[in-house]
Amino acid sequence: MVWGGIGGVVGLLASLPGSLIGILVSVFIGFSCGRRAAAAGKRSGALSGLIGGAVAAPGYVLGSTLGALLAARLIGAAEIAATLSEILGTRVSGDLAWTYFLVSLILSAILEAVILVSVSSAAGAWTKRE
């Protein structure tokens, strides 16, 4: 539980600049979580890492998503729409830009959880192998 809370705070702080940073940081959180779970657990390394990652992932993903959401609220839907309009070469309304952003947050959260649990499980197996 403690590591899930720490992961949530790290996810919040890491995702303030954007979701990509949160995705990259999830690799390091998963690796650290898997190593610690395997070293402390009595189960096999991969299973211990998998359980540790599954426990820490919801806290990390929630913190990461909230961090990205807070950053987007500070930027504003109008600025996001202007950036999307410039990149896509077509007019994008603020409501549509906000919808795109929320969908991207959902995809980012799923990707972060998968990466965190996968890396945690691999790190647990690697730790027990040594």
N, C-alpha and C positions, 0 to 999 in steps of 0.2 A: 504494500500500500504506500509506503514511504517513497519507493522509487517511482510509482505512478504519479504521485504528487510532484516530485522533483521533475519528472518528465513533462508534466503539464506546464510547470513554470518555465522550463527550458523551451518547450514548444511555443509558448506564448511569446517569449522574448525573441526567439529565433525567427518567428514568422511575421514580426512587425515589418521587416523590409519586404517580405513577400513569401508566397507559398513555396517557391523553389528552394529558398534557404531552409524552410521547414522540412522539405523532402530530403535535402542533403544531410541535415542534422539528425534525421531519424536513423540514418545508417550508424552514426556514432553512438546514439542512445541505445539502439538495438544491440550493437556489439558489446557495449559496457554492461548492459542488462543481462545478456546471455552469459558472459564470462562470470559475472558475480553469482548468477543463479546456479550455474553449473558447479562453481567452487563451493557454494554453501549447501547445495542440495544433495540428497541421497539417491536421487533417481539418475538415470543415464544422462549424459551430457546434453544430447539433442532434445530429449524430453524436458529436461530441466530448463534449458534455454527457451524452448517453445512455450512452456507455462509462464516463465518470467516475462517473455515478450508479450504474451497474451494479456497478462495482468497490467503491464505498463502501457500498452498501446492505447487503450481508451483515454487515459489521462493525458498522454502526449498528444494524441489527435485532437482532443477537445481544446487543449491549450493552444495548439498550433492554429486551429481553425479560428478560435477567438482572436488570436493575435493578428491574423490576416484580415479578419473582419473589422477589427478596430482600425487597422491601417487604412483599409478601404473607406471606412466612414470618415476618416480624417481627410482623405483625398477628395471624396465626394463623387456622386454618380455623374455629375456633369463633366468633371475632368476625365473620368474613366471613359465616358462616351466620346469625348473629344479625341482621346488617344486612340480608341478603337476605330473611330471614323477616319482618322489620319492613316492608320495602319491598313485598314481594309479598303480604303478609297471609296467608301460609301457612307451615307448618313446613318448614324446609330443613335437612337434616343437614349435618354438617361435610364428609363425603365428597362429597356432591352439590355443595356450595358450592365445594369445591376443583376438582371437575370443571368446573363452570361457569367458574371463574376460568381454568383452563388453556385451555379452548376460546376464551375471550375473548382470551387472550394470543396464540393462533395467529391469530385474526382481526385483532388489532391489528398483529402482525408483518407480515402480508400487506398491510394497508392502509398501514403505514409504508413498506414497500419500494416499493409502487406510487406513492405520493406522492413519495418521494425521487427515484426514477428519472424520473418525469414532470416534476417541477419542475426537475430538473437538466438534462434535455433542453431544456426551454423556456428556461431561463436561458442555456444554451449558444447556442441560436439567437438569442436576444435580444442577447447580447454580440457575436456576429459581425455582426449587422445594424447595429450602431452604427458 
